[in-house]
Amino acid sequence: MELIVQATFAGGVLVPQDTLSLSDNTRVQIRITVSDNELLAQSTLFGAFPQLAALAETKADDIKQIWNDSIEQQLEIMQTEDC
């Protein structure tokens, strides 16, 4: 039997989006393919704003607010250093 299942890696565990019709203790073989969207998010956010990279499941408005807060903090630091 072969299935393609969408899952999220959280807390060290792969969590399928849908219920699997498998008996307990059934051994399976897993092939992991990271979605293109996830790779893009990690490559553009990881490093510069790691707190944003960790928010893949968060609403876009929340991410925008964190982005704006980070920019404001950077501006404040720059203004303080200029004085």
Secondary structure, DSSP 8 states (H G I E B T S, - for coil): ------EEEETTEEEESS-----TT----------HHHHHHHHHHTTT-HHHHTTTTS-HHHHHHHHHHHHHHHHHHHHHHH-
